Every structure is written in C-alpha cells, then in structure tokens.
Amino acid sequence: MSDAPPLRLESVARRFRTEAGELTVLTGAELTLSAGEIVALVAPSGTGKSTLLHLAGLLERPDAGEVFVAGRAAGTLSDDARTAIRRTAIGFVYQFHHLLPEFTAEENVVLPQMANATPRPAAEARARQLLGSFGLEGRGHHRPGRLSGGEQQRVAIARALANAPRILLADEPTGNLDVGTSDLVFEELLSAVRGQGVAALIATHNPALAARMDRVVTLRDGRVVPG
Ligand SMILES: Nc1ncnc2c1ncn2[C@@H]1O[C@H](COP(=O)(O)OP(=O)(O)OP(=O)(O)O)[C@@H](O)[C@H]1O
C-alpha cells in the first residue's frame, strides 16, 4: 500500500438536515492528493470547503462514498481507529489557532507527539526544531496569549506538523491575519510543507495564495472540479 496516494476521496456525498429541508453539500466528490502535492481549494462561501476538509480529516463520516488514507478505507473503521489515523497521518490548521491557552508554545507542539507515544525529550527536540524553523526560537516558553497573531498561527502550523503527518489539511490558515502577515506566514507554511514532503489540501479565498500551490480545485454542484 506504500505507493497508494496519501489521500483519496471517492464518490463522497454529504447532506445536512436543516430547518428548510435537506441540504446536499457534496454529491459524488472525487479528489486524490498525490504524495507531496499541495492543492488549493478555492470556492465561494457555503459551497462545502469545510465539509470536504472534515470528511478528508476523518472528523466526519460521509453519507456515501469512501475516504482512503494511504490506501486504507476509513468508512468501516471504528471511531478509535479513525482517531489513531488522524493522530499519526493527518495534521490540521484552522483559521483560528486553537492553541491550548494554558500551555506554552513549545508544550502545544510537544503534547500531540506525547499523545502519539513519542518520548518527551524527543518531542521537545522536535518542537524546538519546528518552532525554530518558523523563527520562533526564544518564544517557546510564551503562552499563546503573549504571542502575536502571526506567531500564534506559526505555532499552530508547527503543531500540525509535529507528528510528521503525510497529509496536512488547512482551512483558511492565514485568513485571520492582516495581509502582510498572511503572505509571510503562508510562505512559511508552503515552504515547511514542501520541505517535509507533506501532501496538503488548503482552503483559501485568496487567489494569489492559491496560485502558489501545485493545483487549484473548486467545488461546483457538490463536486470537486479544476479551479
Ligand atoms: N452540521 C451542519 N448542519 C447543517 N448544515 C450545515 C452543517 N455544516 C455545514 N452546513 C451547511 O453546509 C453548507 C457548506 O458549509 P461549509 O462550512 O462546508 O462551507 P464553506 O465552503 O467552508 O464556507 P465558508 O467559506 O463560509 O467557510 C453551508 O450551507 C452550511 O450552512
């Protein structure tokens, strides 16, 4: 299975029950991420970008179709098995950093590694190396509340990469930052992802940022189409 793509969505459908009736968001969506490929997901608000990322990240289950992570079908797996895949193979970055406020920047990058049974000294060394690669040496002992928005988001990216995932999923990862900081942090994100050979699916509203990636896709009528 080692030559299987890191991520494959096959005929994925997702519907929601709303007060206005049933809302079909995805219907037969297909997407394959090759190893190390960085794909931009650019689509109008409300068309299902977050829904697609939640399905790809095994946070939700599709109503139909299948999600394969490294060739392994996730649909029939237990919630525990899906959590284990998510912890080892997938990193997430959200628009808001979601760092744990009572822990330092370094601890925020250490904790997911320890949850993954990495011994603390190795986890700390990796955290320092990752934070250093984002220009945050010297900031590791600060809590998130004492960091700037750009620094917080850099820590969140370091945390997402902490367990050396094969897949990174990002939902507007710099959407909360001012334009200048957003460009800088995005550049660092792309360079880290490329440097580590991680396949990435990154939702953004910014066409200039999307153009920096290997391929652009969009959502139309519930399907993934070239953007
Ligand atoms: N749990 C839910 N229950 C009901 N409707 C939902 C649920 N989650 C999402 N939706 C609806 O599904 C549609 C797609 O939502 P989604 O968040 O995936 O869009 P999006 O493209 O990420 O939007 P944005 O760019 O604004 O974040 C929206 O109409 C949303 O209201």
The ligand as a Gaussian input file, in Angstrom:
#p B3LYP/6-31G(d) Opt

LIG

0 1
 N      -23.665000      20.497000      10.685000
 C      -24.363000      21.146000       9.765000
 N      -25.710000      21.174000       9.789000
 C      -26.422000      21.833000       8.851000
 N      -25.866000      22.497000       7.815000
 C      -24.521000      22.510000       7.739000
 C      -23.692000      21.849000       8.702000
 N      -22.390000      22.047000       8.357000
 C      -22.403000      22.791000       7.250000
 N      -23.678000      23.067000       6.869000
 C      -24.084000      23.833000       5.678000
 O      -23.428000      23.251000       4.568000
 C      -23.001000      24.258000       3.655000
 C      -21.493000      24.150000       3.438000
 O      -20.845000      24.535000       4.656000
 P      -19.245000      24.643000       4.748000
 O      -18.929000      25.167000       6.107000
 O      -18.655000      23.355000       4.348000
 O      -18.954000      25.754000       3.640000
 P      -17.599000      26.535000       3.295000
 O      -17.450000      26.464000       1.813000
 O      -16.486000      26.023000       4.137000
 O      -17.967000      28.013000       3.722000
 P      -17.007000      29.206000       4.258000
 O      -16.086000      29.545000       3.134000
 O      -18.009000      30.300000       4.552000
 O      -16.323000      28.690000       5.495000
 C      -23.452000      25.584000       4.242000
 O      -24.682000      25.938000       3.657000
 C      -23.615000      25.277000       5.712000
 O      -24.580000      26.116000       6.290000

